[in-house]
Structures are given as structure tokens and as C-alpha cells.
Amino acid sequence: MARPDKAATVTELAGKFRDSNAAVLTEYRGLTVAQLTQLRSNIKDHATYTVVKNTLTKLAAKEAGVTAFEGKLAGPSAVAFITGDPVEAAKGIRDFARTNPQLVIKGGMLDGNPMTADEIRQLADLESREVLLAKLAGAMKASLNKAAYLFAAPLSKAVRTIEALRQQLEEQAAATAPAAEATEAVSDDAEAEPVSVES
């Protein structure tokens, strides 16, 4: 390959690293063209699977500031550049590797952070972004309903307490009213019949 072509390839790979929110490095020794085509098809909605030259990928990763692949670029290598859902892409790669053990997951990166092969498998075990968002939305709705209930409960409790106090005051007023009328009647009688004092 001529030097200008190598430079163009490095620039293209560096651009893919920058544009991807995640990347998975694999070794594909022993896989057929048909199997690689199947893998590409499995992850096409979330990633592009590119067979790479190790030396050029090292240069491209360095240019893009990616350190996740240091010391891992050996043997026939390919990189899944993930621009979609990293969980779904990791699932596709993991599931393919289960049925095609020649595919070896060597490592990767997620949002610029290095990941081991085990961490990529753990990522694949997570639920998809859509499922997690749906669960989050459900949890938020439940939290809002709970918050609304918590705000409404003190208000309704306060209304019930005020009503109970009002009824209690009315009952006390009703109970003290006959006693007050009797006292008024006695005082009226006292005024009606003046007592004469004889000297």
C-alpha cells in the first residue's frame, strides 16, 4: 500500500474512533467470509464491523486519543465501531461469538473509557437502552404519582382535622348554650324582683 493510501486509511480510522461512542476489538482468525458477513448483518443497526491492519489502527487510535487498544492489536483484527446502542451491539457480538468461538473479543472502549472482554460481555447482559428508558419512565411516573399522593395527603388530612375541630367547637358551643341561657334566666329574675332593704 502506498504511503498516501496508508495516511488516508489512518485518517479514516481515526474519524471512525472519534465518531463512535464505543468500539470492540476482536480477533477473527478462522472465520469465513460468509460468517463475517453474518456478523456484520447482526450488528448493522448499531455498528460497522471493519477488518483493520494493526499498525494503521495503532496510529489511528493514537491520533484519536484512544488508549483502549494498546497492547491488544495482534493477529487478524477487526473493530466494531459502534454509533448506535452499545448494549445491542455488544449483544450481537457476544451472541455471534457463542455460536462461532473463533471470534475472540479482546477488549474495547465505551465513551473513551477502556473495557476488558469481560466488561463487554457484562455490557451485553444489560437491557437495551429502550427497555431501560421505558423502565425509567415507569419509575418516574410512579414517583410522580407517589409525590402527588404525598402532597395531597397532608392537605386532605389538614381539611379533615379542621372539619373535626369545627364540629368539636360547634358541639361545645351547643353544650354550653343551655347553661348560658339558664344563667341569663336567673340574672333576669334577679333584676325583675328587686330586694327591698328595710332600715
Secondary structure by P-SEA (a helix, b strand, c coil): ccaaaaaaaaaaaaaaaaaccbbbbbbbccccaaaaaaaaaaccccbbbbbccaaaaaaaaaaacccccccccccccccccccccaaaaaaaaaaaaaacccccccccccccbbbcaaaaaaaaacccaaaaaaaaaaaaaaaaaaaaaaaaaaaaaaaaaaaaaaaaaaaaaaaaaaaaaaaaaaaaaaaabbbbbcc
